[in-house]
Amino acid sequence: MRTIRYRSRGQDVHFLEELLTQLGYSVFVSNYFGLDTDAAVKDFQKKNRLVVDGIVGPKTWSVLIEKKQSFLDHNTKLLSEKDLKDLAIKYDLELAAVKAVNEIESRGKGFLSDGRPKILFEGHIFWRELTNRGLDPKQLSNAGNADVLYKKWTRTHYRGGTGEYERLQKATSIRNDERVRNAAHASASWGAFQIMGFHYKSLGYASIDDFVKKMHQHEQAHLEAFGKFLAVNTFSGKSLIHWLKVKNWAKFARAYNGPGYKTHNYDGRLKKAYERYSR
């Protein structure tokens, strides 16, 4: 491939933009290297420790193609129709209901393009998990780790994608202590259904390490954790599986998404998705 940059035209530009979209960037696929593509290339270069100049030369092409291959390899970790059918049979649910929940409640694909499961690190949960392990968060907190350790919830520090792993790594490095590492892993939500790590014990995993290891394996493991979560957690005295069986979308959404579920119309979206799949 030839070297291309902002305002370049041709098939190489088209191929570049296809690669970028496969890697999760929102760019218009054409034969013109526009501002959206320029911004995506620079972001890709920054995240992959390349020179951030927007120029797609031999090094950037090489890493782009390597990442695409990694992305294709990890597509083998995705859920299949059979996986959803198996879950429906296991919990005596309608397949249409399972598909509706998978569509609305999963956060899209469960893996990043580099093959690691998607995570979201919660600093306020980290504060609590440290306390639960006999550590004083106040003694561990300082200005340098204020983005990973704080007492009250805020979305200010979210970075998304690989940035969440950088936050997780920062949290585990606060002190060389297994309790800190375990607390950090328990403070992230994992995979396609973003199940919080601290649920590992109630879901039947031997340890937080066991849970995290399984989240790295396949979206089937994400779905299995999700099924366990629905079975063991309750709302108004009934399991989430029950509310799914009776199609009470409001109570299911309230239990899974919290009191703000109406803001995003989770119950309405679940109902519409179910009706579509049941047809």
DAHU-V113641 format. One record per residue. PHI is phi in degrees with one decimal (999 if undefined). OMEGA is omega as a letter, one per 30 degrees, with the letter a starting at -180 (999 if undefined). Layout:
# DAHU-V113641
phi->[PHI | PHI]
omega->[OMEGA | OMEGA]
This chain:
# DAHU-V113641
phi->[999 | -80.2 | -74.4 | -132.0 | -156.7 | -49.7 | 79.0 | -68.6 | -134.3 | 124.3 | -64.8 | -63.5 | -65.4 | -58.4 | -63.5 | -59.0 | -68.3 | -64.9 | -59.5 | -62.4 | -66.6 | -65.5 | -91.7 | 99.6 | -88.6 | -95.0 | -127.5 | -81.8 | -82.5 | -152.4 | -109.9 | -122.0 | -85.2 | -93.5 | -64.7 | -64.1 | -67.9 | -59.7 | -65.2 | -65.9 | -61.2 | -64.4 | -65.5 | -61.0 | -61.6 | -62.6 | -71.4 | -111.6 | 57.4 | -102.4 | -64.1 | -89.8 | -129.1 | 76.3 | -94.4 | -96.8 | -107.6 | -53.4 | -67.8 | -66.6 | -57.0 | -60.1 | -70.8 | -57.9 | -68.4 | -62.9 | -67.2 | -62.7 | -64.5 | -61.8 | -61.0 | -65.1 | -61.5 | -81.7 | -65.6 | -70.5 | -90.7 | -87.4 | -66.0 | -116.8 | -59.0 | -62.6 | -60.6 | -68.5 | -63.6 | -62.2 | -64.7 | -60.8 | -66.2 | -59.0 | -107.8 | 55.4 | -115.9 | -70.7 | -60.7 | -61.4 | -69.0 | -63.2 | -64.9 | -63.1 | -66.3 | -60.0 | -68.9 | -87.2 | -90.8 | -75.1 | -93.6 | 74.3 | -67.3 | -86.1 | -126.4 | -77.1 | -66.5 | -89.6 | 94.8 | -84.1 | -65.7 | -65.5 | -137.2 | -139.4 | -89.6 | -115.3 | -65.5 | -73.3 | -69.9 | -59.0 | -56.7 | -67.7 | -67.0 | -63.3 | -59.8 | -62.7 | -100.6 | 81.1 | -106.7 | -95.9 | -58.1 | -62.1 | -75.0 | -97.1 | -85.6 | -158.0 | -61.7 | -75.0 | -119.9 | -64.4 | -86.4 | -125.4 | -138.0 | -152.7 | -82.2 | -113.8 | -60.8 | -155.3 | -95.9 | -55.9 | -94.3 | -60.9 | -121.2 | 73.9 | 52.8 | -65.6 | -61.2 | -70.2 | -70.4 | -65.1 | -66.7 | -61.5 | -61.8 | -61.9 | -64.0 | -67.2 | -91.2 | -58.4 | -154.3 | -78.6 | -150.3 | -59.1 | -65.0 | -68.2 | -62.2 | -64.6 | -62.3 | -64.7 | -66.1 | -74.4 | -99.0 | -111.6 | -94.0 | -125.9 | 77.5 | -61.2 | -104.8 | 48.5 | -81.2 | -64.4 | -60.8 | -66.2 | -79.6 | -51.2 | -68.4 | -66.5 | -90.5 | 92.5 | -86.1 | -65.4 | -163.2 | -64.2 | -63.9 | -62.4 | -61.3 | -63.4 | -58.6 | -68.9 | -65.0 | -82.3 | -83.0 | -169.4 | -65.3 | -60.6 | -68.5 | -64.6 | -66.7 | -62.5 | -63.8 | -64.1 | -59.8 | -62.6 | -61.1 | -65.5 | -76.8 | -96.3 | -96.2 | -123.1 | -147.4 | 53.7 | 81.1 | -126.2 | -69.3 | -64.4 | -60.0 | -59.4 | -64.2 | -73.5 | -64.1 | -90.2 | 60.2 | -88.3 | -66.0 | -65.4 | -70.1 | -63.2 | -64.8 | -62.7 | -68.7 | -83.8 | -107.0 | 89.5 | -64.4 | -89.7 | -60.1 | -65.6 | -57.3 | -103.8 | 54.9 | -59.4 | -66.3 | -65.5 | -68.4 | -62.9 | -61.4 | -63.7 | -64.8 | -60.9 | -60.2 | -65.5 | -70.8 | -71.6 | -73.7]
omega->[l | l | a | a | l | l | l | l | l | a | l | l | l | l | l | a | l | l | a | l | l | l | l | l | l | l | l | a | a | l | a | a | a | a | l | l | l | l | l | l | a | l | l | l | l | a | a | l | l | l | a | a | a | a | a | l | a | a | a | l | a | a | l | a | l | l | l | a | l | l | a | l | a | l | l | l | a | l | l | l | a | l | l | l | l | l | l | l | a | a | l | a | l | l | a | l | l | l | l | a | l | a | a | a | l | a | a | l | a | a | l | a | l | l | l | l | l | l | l | a | a | a | l | l | l | l | a | a | l | l | a | a | l | l | a | a | a | l | a | a | l | a | a | l | a | a | l | a | a | a | a | a | l | l | a | a | l | l | l | l | a | l | l | l | l | l | l | l | l | l | a | a | a | l | l | a | a | l | l | a | l | l | a | a | l | a | l | l | a | l | a | a | l | l | a | a | a | l | a | a | a | l | l | l | a | a | l | l | l | l | a | l | a | l | l | a | a | l | l | l | l | a | l | l | l | l | l | l | l | a | a | a | a | l | a | l | a | l | l | l | l | a | l | l | a | l | l | a | a | a | l | a | l | a | a | a | l | a | a | a | a | a | a | l | a | a | l | l | l | a | a | l | l | a | l | a | a | l | 999]
